[in-house]
């Protein structure tokens, strides 16, 4: 390998599995993370095998890849744990299993497609667009999956309201599924926040409406029940808002260009905060469902819950 001319002079050598990190000036603008991240880019035209190998090395995508790859593995574990331990232990229904399976699957898709984009999106503009469309689809799936479990557990005792919200969610699913095919038209060149980002912001903010409805149906802000569960929603919204702040402002690298190329860039904070929000949301949703089964008197219209076998002395963790 030491005598290989390509290893010494070319940006990568597929034969020996080597590549050289480059400055953003060696790349087309579309392959940049953003204009304030200057170095530690993988070279263009990198074969898929070297893209995968690069995930094990220190580049400006390392945190982006592994934060959401770890998220995919975590939600894969949660998928097994929910369906084979936690839900059976509380005597959950088939509908409960379906809702949480789909919600967790959406989180898995979100994490996996994000990790794939950051792993393989360096090779060419064409492939970057392809994997970015997958990433956008994953974001849609992740958001809708959070809505699904959140609405289901929040309105578990109010089936008519739940049914109405699920119809609304189905409409959002159709819109969100259509968006990736029109991503290029919805992203405004030269701006960090375009129509596509505004749609996702509106989708997140729309969650305030069912939240206010849920609060009113449980007796208002003075209700002990609301006090018990509202903080989880507040934390998730705070984390999501913080994530979007980093994404939109490009802080901290905007304040010190080239100083946060490997560690601490805005997109890394976006990844970590979104992952934290999704983990907290899933945990709170499962605990909320458990609470419904532990306290069937909270759902007087669902008398069948009280008849279900459930070990109320054993917590589900």
C-alpha positions in Angstrom: 0.0 0.0 0.0 2.9 2.4 0.7 4.0 2.1 -2.9 0.5 2.8 -4.3 0.5 5.9 -6.4 -3.3 6.3 -6.0 -3.0 6.1 -2.2 -0.4 8.9 -2.2 -1.9 11.2 -4.8 -5.6 10.5 -5.2 -8.4 11.5 -2.8 -9.3 7.9 -2.3 -8.1 4.4 -3.3 -10.8 1.8 -3.4 -8.3 -1.1 -3.7 -6.6 -0.3 -0.4 -9.6 1.3 1.3 -8.0 4.7 1.9 -9.3 8.2 1.5 -8.2 11.8 2.4 -10.4 14.3 4.2 -10.8 17.6 2.3 -11.6 21.2 2.7 -15.0 22.4 1.6 -13.3 24.3 -1.3 -12.7 21.0 -3.0 -16.4 20.2 -3.0 -19.5 21.6 -4.8 -21.6 23.7 -2.4 -24.3 21.1 -2.4 -22.0 18.7 -0.6 -21.2 21.1 2.2 -22.7 20.7 5.7 -23.0 24.4 5.7 -20.7 27.3 4.8 -19.3 27.6 8.3 -18.0 24.0 8.5 -14.7 24.2 6.6 -12.8 20.9 7.1 -13.0 17.1 7.7 -15.2 16.5 4.7 -15.0 13.1 3.0 -14.0 13.3 -0.7 -16.5 13.1 -3.5 -17.1 9.9 -5.6 -16.4 7.8 -2.5 -17.5 4.1 -3.1 -20.2 2.8 -0.8 -17.7 0.5 1.0 -15.6 3.5 1.9 -18.6 5.5 2.9 -19.4 2.8 5.4 -15.8 2.6 6.5 -15.7 6.3 7.1 -18.4 6.0 9.7 -15.7 4.4 11.9 -13.4 7.4 11.4 -13.4 10.9 12.7 -15.1 13.2 10.2 -17.5 16.1 10.4 -20.3 13.5 10.0 -19.3 11.1 12.7 -21.6 12.5 15.4 -24.4 12.9 12.9 -24.1 9.2 11.8 -23.7 7.6 15.2 -26.2 9.7 17.2 -29.1 8.5 15.0 -27.6 5.0 14.4 -27.6 4.6 18.2 -31.2 6.0 18.1 -32.2 3.3 15.6 -30.7 0.6 17.8 -32.4 2.0 20.9 -35.9 2.1 19.3 -35.3 -1.4 17.8 -34.8 -2.5 21.4 -37.9 -0.6 22.5 -39.9 -2.3 19.8 -39.0 -5.7 21.2 -39.4 -4.7 24.8 -42.7 -3.0 24.3 -44.3 -5.9 22.4 -42.9 -8.8 24.3 -42.7 -7.5 27.9 -44.2 -4.1 28.8 -47.5 -4.2 26.9 -48.2 -7.9 27.7 -47.5 -7.2 31.4 -50.1 -4.5 31.5 -52.7 -6.6 29.6 -52.6 -4.3 26.6 -55.1 -4.7 23.7 -54.2 -5.5 20.1 -54.9 -1.9 19.3 -52.3 -0.8 21.9 -49.8 -3.1 20.3 -50.5 -1.8 16.8 -50.2 1.9 17.9 -46.9 1.5 19.7 -45.5 -0.8 17.1 -46.2 1.7 14.4 -45.0 4.6 16.5 -41.7 2.9 17.3 -41.4 1.8 13.7 -41.7 5.4 12.6 -38.9 6.4 15.0 -36.8 3.6 13.7 -37.3 4.8 10.1 -36.5 8.3 11.1 -33.3 7.4 12.8 -32.2 4.9 10.1 -32.8 7.1 7.1 -31.0 10.0 8.8 -28.0 7.8 9.5 -28.0 6.5 5.9 -28.1 10.1 4.6 -25.1 11.2 6.6 -23.2 8.0 5.8 -23.7 7.9 2.0 -24.6 11.5 1.1 -21.0 12.5 0.6 -20.4 10.5 -2.6 -22.1 12.7 -5.2 -24.8 15.4 -5.6 -27.2 12.9 -7.2 -26.8 10.4 -4.3 -27.0 13.2 -1.8 -30.4 14.3 -3.2 -31.6 10.7 -3.2 -30.6 10.1 0.5 -31.9 13.5 1.5 -35.3 12.6 0.2 -35.2 9.5 2.4 -34.1 11.7 5.3 -37.1 14.0 4.7 -39.4 11.0 4.6 -37.9 9.8 7.9 -38.5 13.2 9.5 -42.2 13.0 8.4 -42.5 9.4 9.7 -40.9 10.3 13.1 -43.2 13.3 13.6 -46.3 11.4 12.7 -45.3 8.5 14.8 -44.9 10.8 17.8 -48.4 12.2 17.1 -49.9 8.7 16.8 -48.7 7.5 20.3 -49.3 10.9 21.9 -52.9 11.3 20.6 -53.7 7.7 21.4 -52.6 7.9 25.1 -53.9 11.4 25.6 -57.4 10.7 24.4 -57.4 7.0 25.4 -60.5 7.7 27.6 -62.3 9.9 25.0 -62.8 7.6 21.9 -64.8 10.1 19.8 -62.2 12.8 20.1 -59.4 10.2 19.5 -61.2 9.1 16.3 -61.4 12.7 15.0 -57.7 13.3 15.6 -56.8 10.0 13.9 -58.7 11.1 10.8 -56.7 14.4 10.9 -53.5 12.4 11.4 -54.3 10.3 8.3 -54.6 13.5 6.2 -51.2 14.7 7.6 -49.8 11.3 6.7 -50.8 11.7 3.0 -49.3 15.2 2.9 -46.1 14.2 4.6 -45.7 11.2 2.4 -46.0 13.4 -0.7 -43.4 16.0 0.5 -40.2 14.1 -0.3 -41.1 14.0 -4.0 -41.4 17.8 -4.0 -38.5 18.6 -1.7 -36.5 20.4 -4.4 -39.3 22.8 -5.1 -40.0 23.4 -1.4 -36.4 24.2 -0.4 -35.6 27.8 -1.1 -32.0 28.3 -2.3 -29.9 30.7 -0.3 -32.1 30.5 2.8 -31.8 28.2 5.8 -35.6 28.1 6.4 -37.9 27.5 3.4 -41.4 26.3 2.8 -40.6 22.7 3.7 -39.1 23.7 7.1 -42.1 26.0 7.7 -44.4 23.0 7.1 -42.6 20.9 9.7 -42.6 23.8 12.1 -46.4 24.2 11.7 -46.8 20.4 12.1 -45.0 20.6 15.4 -46.9 23.7 16.6 -50.2 22.1 15.6 -49.6 19.8 18.6 -50.7 22.7 20.9 -54.3 22.3 19.7 -54.8 18.7 21.0 -52.7 19.6 24.0 -55.1 22.4 25.0 -58.1 20.1 24.2 -56.6 17.4 26.4 -56.0 19.9 29.3 -59.6 21.1 29.1 -61.1 17.6 29.0 -59.2 16.7 32.2 -60.3 19.7 34.3 -57.8 22.5 33.2 -54.4 23.5 34.5 -55.5 23.1 38.1 -56.0 19.3 37.6 -53.5 17.0 39.4 -53.7 14.7 36.4 -52.7 17.5 34.1 -49.8 18.4 36.5 -48.6 14.8 36.3 -48.3 14.6 32.5 -48.0 18.1 31.1 -44.3 18.5 32.1 -43.4 15.7 29.7 -45.0 17.6 26.8 -43.2 20.8 27.9 -39.8 19.1 28.0 -40.3 17.6 24.5 -41.4 21.0 23.1 -38.4 22.7 24.7 -36.0 20.1 23.2 -37.6 20.3 19.8 -37.6 24.1 19.9 -33.9 24.1 20.9 -33.1 21.7 18.1 -34.8 23.9 15.5 -32.9 26.9 17.0 -29.6 25.3 16.3 -30.7 24.1 12.9 -32.0 27.5 11.7 -29.2 29.7 13.2 -26.2 27.5 12.5 -24.9 28.5 16.0 -22.2 27.9 17.2 -20.2 27.5 13.9 -21.6 30.8 12.6 -19.9 32.6 15.4 -16.6 30.9 14.9 -16.3 29.4 11.4 -14.1 26.4 11.1 -13.8 25.9 14.9 -16.7 23.4 15.3 -16.1 21.3 12.2 -15.8 18.0 14.1 -17.4 18.5 17.5 -20.3 20.7 18.6 -21.7 22.0 15.3 -25.3 23.0 15.0 -26.4 19.9 13.1 -25.0 17.7 15.8 -27.0 19.5 18.4 -30.1 19.2 16.2 -29.5 15.4 16.1 -28.9 15.0 19.8 -31.9 17.1 20.9 -34.3 15.5 18.5 -33.1 12.0 19.7 -33.6 13.1 23.3 -37.1 14.4 22.6 -38.1 11.2 20.9 -36.8 9.0 23.7 -38.6 11.1 26.3 -41.8 11.1 24.3 -41.8 7.3 23.9 -41.1 6.7 27.6 -43.8 9.1 28.6 -46.3 7.6 26.2 -45.7 4.1 27.5 -45.9 5.3 31.1 -49.2 7.1 30.3 -50.7 4.0 28.8 -49.6 2.0 31.9 -51.3 4.6 34.1 -54.6 4.1 32.2 -54.5 0.4 33.0 -53.4 0.9 36.6 -56.2 3.4 37.2 -59.3 2.3 35.2 -61.5 4.7 37.1 -59.9 7.5 35.0 -61.7 6.0 32.0 -65.3 5.4 33.3 -66.6 4.9 29.8 -64.2 2.0 29.3 -65.4 -0.4 31.9 -63.8 -3.3 30.1 -60.3 -2.0 31.2 -61.2 -2.8 34.8 -61.8 -6.4 33.8 -58.4 -7.0 32.2 -55.8 -8.8 34.2 -53.0 -6.5 35.3 -50.5 -6.8 38.1 -50.9 -3.4 39.8 -48.2 -4.1 42.3 -45.5 -4.5 39.7 -44.2 -1.3 38.0 -43.3 -1.5 34.4 -39.8 -0.1 33.6 
